[in-house]
Amino acid sequence: MAIAVGTLLLLLPFATSPGNQTDPFDALFTATSAVSVTGLIVTDTADHWSGFGQVVILVLIQLGGFGIMTLSSLVAMLLSRRLGLTARLRAQAETNAINPGDVRRVVIGVALISLVAEAVATVVLTWRFAVDEDVDIAEAFYRGVFHAVSAFNNAGFSLFDNSLEAFVGDWWLCLTIGFAVIAGGIGFPVWTELRTSLLHPRRWSLHTKLTVGTTLVLLVVGTVVIAVNEWSNPGTLGSLNGPDRLLASWFQSVTPRTAGFNSLDYSQMREGSLFFTDVLMFIGGGSASTAGGVKVTTLGLLGFVVWAEVRGDPDVNAFGSRIPDLAQRQAVTLVMLAGGVITAATLAVVVMGDLGLSSALFEVISAFSTVGLSTGVTGQIGVPAQAVLVVLMFVGRVGPITLFAALVLREHRRLYRLPQERPIVG
């Protein structure tokens, strides 16, 4: 419904800047990208859309980010209660329901976290634009609000040509947007826990430990990989000084999970960097957050599964807790289904969009993981391939949480087990 309303609003004559016309499909693509907080565009946000059109996009981003954080947090709460009661008496099953007080607490909590993070980022960015860009305070404030909301909601829409490439060495802007992206991509359940026990990691739940730990590892590894691959590339890091190279490498490690901003030209990146960015985009951010992808908790969980198998342990343990078999199967199912969707969509985009495999895979993963990064071919691949991206943005936004809920709710006990037989593996 939000996508439909957004499409109609963007088709209004005064949503487009003078001299431009909006095709219905372009409006649909933009509205889908905004509501799913992806950031892929087929028209330049600053030049094509009027002030009204940009405000519509901003509102769609805010509604999309707030909605997915709230609903996925409520679903996670409901399902965790269901899972927590499986060992209790069946007669207590009716207590699984979420009461109005829970809903109110989640909605207010998500709203407060969003507003505080966006307000802090807005203040810093407004100051940055007013002082260094030599624009009046009203324009600086508008730019600050737009990019703060876009960053926290991991949307990646920008009011500048070529995203943030002009600010590649701007530490204030890149750090502010980068930390806003991380804040939005961690997830409401983690923030709720960190608020009361930030300085006591031993009290953190397994979910928080997996989310925070995996996020930190990916940030460090991503920074190193991008820096090593692009350090001497004159089209990306090669023209920068040492500190700015590190800043740009860190920023390109943050945004693929899943913000869509870029301070380097991805069309000039080496194949190794593009492939590693594919991996980061596929992983995404935290559960019940504004980020997409299969989520860092899924990656962390599967990492412990592999470690247990390599060690020959009968159980999968992590941070002093045993991970149930059900969670392991759900993680494998999610990754395999996501891989299948990406494979089929990449084949379709290669054929319909007449693209090479690397570019097509990059666009597909960016759309499915609601990232918004592009090598610059999104507006050139034609409507059929763009329609595939529209479907991917929608599926990537609502699919993982829907699939998780469906898998949990389908859990049931069998009264029998079949005879065991092991196939040859490898």
C-alpha positions in Angstrom: 0.0 0.0 0.0 2.8 2.4 0.8 4.5 1.7 -2.5 1.2 2.3 -4.4 0.5 5.6 -2.6 4.1 6.7 -3.1 3.9 5.9 -6.8 0.8 8.0 -7.2 2.3 10.9 -5.3 5.4 10.8 -7.4 3.3 10.9 -10.6 1.8 14.2 -9.6 3.0 17.0 -12.0 4.5 19.1 -9.2 6.5 16.1 -7.9 8.8 16.5 -10.9 11.2 19.5 -11.4 10.4 21.8 -14.3 11.4 20.4 -17.7 11.2 16.7 -16.6 8.5 14.1 -16.9 8.1 11.0 -14.8 7.3 7.7 -16.4 4.9 5.5 -14.4 7.4 2.7 -14.1 10.1 5.2 -12.9 7.7 6.4 -10.2 7.0 2.7 -9.2 10.7 1.9 -9.1 11.6 5.0 -7.0 8.7 4.4 -4.6 9.6 0.7 -4.1 13.3 1.6 -3.6 12.3 4.2 -1.0 9.8 2.1 1.0 12.1 -0.9 1.0 14.9 1.5 2.0 17.1 0.3 -0.8 18.4 3.4 -2.6 18.6 2.2 -6.2 17.5 4.9 -8.6 16.7 5.2 -12.3 16.3 9.0 -12.1 18.7 11.5 -10.4 17.1 12.4 -7.0 18.4 15.9 -6.9 17.7 16.9 -10.6 14.6 15.0 -11.5 12.4 15.5 -8.5 11.1 18.7 -7.2 11.2 19.7 -3.5 7.8 18.0 -3.1 9.0 14.9 -4.8 12.1 14.7 -2.6 9.9 15.1 0.5 7.7 12.3 -0.7 10.8 10.1 -1.1 12.0 11.1 2.4 8.7 10.3 4.0 8.6 6.9 2.2 12.1 6.2 3.5 11.1 7.1 7.1 7.9 5.0 6.9 9.6 2.1 5.4 12.5 2.0 8.0 10.2 2.6 11.0 7.7 0.1 9.8 10.1 -2.7 9.2 11.9 -2.2 12.5 8.6 -2.1 14.4 6.9 -5.0 12.8 9.9 -7.3 12.7 10.6 -6.5 16.4 7.0 -7.4 17.3 7.3 -10.6 15.2 10.6 -11.5 16.9 9.0 -10.9 20.3 6.0 -13.1 19.6 8.1 -15.9 18.1 10.6 -15.8 21.0 7.8 -16.2 23.5 6.5 -19.1 21.5 9.9 -20.7 21.4 10.4 -20.0 25.1 7.2 -21.9 26.0 7.9 -25.1 24.1 9.1 -26.8 27.2 6.1 -25.6 29.3 2.7 -27.1 29.6 0.5 -27.0 26.5 -2.2 -25.4 28.6 -0.2 -22.2 28.8 0.0 -21.6 25.1 -2.5 -18.8 25.1 0.0 -16.6 26.9 2.0 -16.4 23.7 0.0 -13.3 22.6 1.6 -9.9 22.5 -0.5 -7.5 24.7 -1.1 -3.8 23.9 1.5 -2.8 26.4 4.2 -4.7 24.5 3.1 -3.1 21.2 3.2 0.4 22.7 6.6 -0.2 24.3 8.1 -1.4 21.0 6.6 1.4 18.9 7.7 4.1 21.3 11.2 2.5 21.6 11.7 2.3 17.9 10.5 5.9 17.5 12.8 7.2 20.2 15.9 5.4 18.9 15.1 6.6 15.3 14.5 10.2 16.3 17.5 10.5 18.6 19.9 9.0 16.0 18.5 11.0 13.2 18.5 14.2 15.3 22.2 13.8 16.3 23.2 13.1 12.7 21.1 16.1 11.4 22.8 18.5 13.8 26.3 17.4 12.7 25.4 17.3 9.0 23.6 20.7 9.1 26.7 22.3 10.7 28.9 20.6 8.1 26.9 21.8 5.1 26.4 25.3 6.5 30.1 25.9 7.3 31.9 24.1 4.5 29.5 24.1 1.6 28.7 27.8 2.0 24.9 27.4 1.8 22.2 29.2 3.8 21.0 27.5 7.0 17.7 26.4 5.6 19.3 24.6 2.7 21.9 23.1 5.1 19.2 21.9 7.4 17.2 20.3 4.6 20.3 18.5 3.3 21.2 17.4 6.9 17.7 16.0 7.6 17.5 14.2 4.2 20.9 12.5 4.6 20.4 11.7 8.3 17.1 10.0 7.7 18.5 8.2 4.6 21.5 7.0 6.5 19.8 5.8 9.7 17.2 3.9 7.6 20.0 2.5 5.4 18.3 3.9 2.3 21.2 5.5 0.5 19.3 8.2 -1.3 21.4 11.3 -1.7 20.8 14.9 -2.9 24.2 15.0 -4.7 25.3 13.7 -8.0 27.4 10.5 -7.7 26.2 10.0 -4.1 29.0 11.1 -1.7 32.0 10.8 -4.0 32.6 14.6 -3.6 33.1 14.1 0.1 35.4 11.1 0.0 38.0 12.8 2.3 35.4 14.6 4.5 35.9 13.0 7.9 33.0 14.7 9.7 30.4 13.8 7.0 31.6 10.2 6.3 32.0 9.3 10.0 28.6 10.8 10.8 26.8 9.0 8.0 28.7 5.8 8.7 27.8 5.7 12.4 24.2 6.5 11.5 24.2 3.6 9.1 25.6 1.3 11.8 23.1 2.5 14.3 20.2 1.8 12.0 21.6 -1.6 11.0 22.1 -3.1 14.4 18.4 -3.6 15.2 16.0 -2.5 17.9 16.4 -5.7 20.1 20.1 -5.1 20.4 19.7 -1.4 21.2 17.2 -2.3 23.9 19.7 -4.6 25.5 22.7 -2.3 25.1 20.8 0.6 26.7 20.8 -1.3 30.1 24.0 -3.4 29.9 26.4 -1.7 27.5 29.3 -2.0 29.8 28.5 -5.6 30.8 29.0 -7.8 27.8 28.7 -11.0 29.8 25.0 -10.1 30.4 24.3 -9.8 26.7 22.0 -12.4 25.1 23.4 -14.7 22.4 21.6 -12.6 19.7 23.3 -9.4 20.8 26.7 -11.1 21.1 26.4 -12.5 17.6 25.2 -9.2 16.1 27.8 -7.0 17.7 30.6 -9.5 17.3 30.0 -10.3 13.7 29.4 -6.6 12.8 32.8 -5.6 14.3 34.6 -8.4 12.5 33.0 -7.5 9.1 33.8 -3.8 9.6 37.5 -4.6 10.2 37.8 -7.3 7.5 35.9 -5.2 5.0 38.2 -2.2 5.6 41.3 -4.2 5.2 40.1 -6.0 2.0 39.0 -2.8 0.3 42.2 -1.0 1.3 44.4 -3.8 0.0 42.5 -4.2 -3.3 42.1 -0.5 -4.1 45.2 1.1 -2.5 47.0 1.6 -5.8 43.9 2.0 -8.0 44.0 5.5 -9.5 40.3 5.4 -10.1 39.5 4.9 -6.4 42.0 5.1 -3.5 45.1 5.8 -5.5 44.6 9.6 -5.8 44.0 10.0 -2.0 46.4 10.5 0.9 47.0 7.8 3.5 44.4 8.8 6.1 41.8 9.5 3.5 42.4 6.1 1.9 41.7 4.4 5.3 38.5 6.5 5.7 37.2 5.7 2.3 38.0 2.0 2.8 36.1 2.0 6.1 33.2 3.8 4.6 33.0 1.3 1.7 33.0 -1.4 4.4 30.1 0.1 6.3 27.7 1.1 3.5 27.3 -2.3 1.7 25.4 -3.5 4.9 23.0 -2.0 3.6 23.0 1.7 3.2 23.9 2.3 -0.5 26.0 5.5 -0.1 29.3 5.5 -1.8 32.3 7.8 -1.6 34.2 5.9 -4.3 33.2 5.2 -7.9 32.1 1.5 -8.0 32.4 1.4 -11.8 36.2 2.0 -11.3 36.7 -0.7 -8.6 38.6 -3.8 -9.3 36.8 -7.2 -9.6 38.1 -8.4 -6.3 36.6 -5.4 -4.5 33.3 -5.8 -6.3 33.1 -9.5 -5.4 33.8 -8.8 -1.8 31.2 -6.1 -1.8 28.8 -8.7 -3.1 29.5 -10.8 0.0 29.0 -7.9 2.3 25.7 -6.9 0.7 24.5 -10.5 0.8 25.2 -10.7 4.6 23.5 -7.4 5.4 23.0 -6.0 8.9 21.2 -7.0 12.1 17.8 -8.6 12.6 14.8 -6.3 13.2 16.8 -3.4 11.8 16.5 -1.1 8.8 19.2 -3.3 7.0 18.5 -6.1 4.6 20.5 -9.2 3.6 20.4 -12.6 5.3 21.6 -10.8 8.5 24.8 -11.0 10.5 23.3 -13.3 13.1 22.8 -15.9 10.4 26.4 -15.6 9.3 27.6 -15.8 12.9 25.5 -18.8 13.7 26.7 -20.7 10.6 30.2 -19.9 11.5 29.8 -21.7 14.8 28.1 -24.6 13.0 31.2 -25.0 10.8 33.5 -24.6 13.8 31.7 -27.3 15.7 31.8 -29.7 12.7 35.5 -29.1 12.2 36.1 -29.8 15.9 33.9 -32.8 15.8 31.6 -31.5 18.6 28.2 -33.1 18.8 26.6 -29.8 19.8 27.0 -26.3 18.4 28.0 -23.9 21.2 28.5 -20.2 21.1 29.4 -17.8 24.0 28.4 -20.4 26.6 25.1 -21.4 25.1 24.0 -24.3 22.9 22.4 -23.4 19.6 19.3 -25.6 19.0 19.1 -27.7 15.8 16.1 -25.8 14.7 17.9 -22.5 14.5 20.7 -24.1 12.6 18.3 -25.5 10.0 16.5 -22.2 9.7 19.8 -20.4 9.0 20.7 -22.9 6.3 17.3 -22.7 4.8 17.4 -18.9 4.6 20.8 -18.8 3.0 20.0 -21.5 0.5 16.7 -19.9 -0.5 18.3 -16.4 -0.8 21.1 -17.9 -2.9 18.5 -19.6 -5.2 16.6 -16.3 -5.7 19.8 -14.4 -6.4 21.0 -17.0 -8.9 17.7 -17.0 -10.8 17.4 -13.2 -10.8 21.0 -12.8 -12.0 20.4 -15.1 -14.9 17.3 -13.1 -15.8 19.1 -9.7 -15.6 22.1 -11.0 -17.6 19.7 -12.0 -20.4 17.2 -9.1 -20.2 19.7 -6.4 -19.4 22.5 -7.6 -21.7 25.0 -7.2 -18.8 28.1 -9.1 -17.9 27.9 -11.5 -15.0 29.8 -9.3 -12.5 27.6 -6.2 -13.1 24.4 -8.2 -13.1 25.3 -10.0 -9.9 26.2 -6.7 -8.2 22.8 -5.1 -9.2 20.8 -8.2 -8.1 22.4 -8.6 -4.7 22.1 -4.9 -4.1 18.4 -5.0 -4.9 17.7 -8.2 -2.9 19.7 -7.1 0.1 18.1 -3.6 -0.1 21.5 -2.0 -0.4 21.2 0.5 -3.3 24.8 0.4 -4.5 25.3 0.3 -8.3 28.1 0.3 -10.8 26.0 2.9 -12.7 24.0 0.6 -15.0 20.6 0.6 -13.2 19.0 3.2 -15.5 20.5 1.6 -18.6 19.4 -2.0 -18.4 15.8 -1.6 -19.7 12.4 -2.0 -18.1 12.2 -5.8 -18.1 15.5 -6.1 -16.1 14.4 -3.2 -13.9 11.2 -4.9 -13.2 13.2 -7.9 -11.9 15.0 -5.4 -9.5 11.6 -4.1 -8.3 10.5 -7.6 -7.4 13.8 -8.3 -5.7 13.6 -5.1 -3.6 10.1 -6.0 -2.4 11.0 -9.7 -1.7 14.3 -8.7 0.0 12.5 -6.3 2.3 9.6 -8.5 3.5 10.9 -12.0 2.6 13.5 -12.9 5.3 11.2 -12.0 8.3 8.2 -13.7 6.7 10.2 -16.8 6.0 11.6 -16.9 9.5 8.1 -16.5 11.0 6.7 -19.2 8.7 9.5 -21.7 9.6 8.9 -21.2 13.3 5.2 -21.4 13.1 5.3 -24.6 11.1 7.4 -26.4 13.7 5.6 -29.5 15.0 6.4 -32.8 16.7 6.3 -36.1 14.9 5.3 -39.3 16.8 7.9 -41.3 14.8 11.3 -41.1 13.2 12.5 -42.9 10.0 15.4 -45.3 10.0 18.8 -43.4 9.7 20.9 -43.8 6.6 23.9 -41.6 5.8 24.8 -40.6 2.2 28.4 -40.0 1.1 29.3 -36.3 1.6 32.1 -34.8 -0.4 
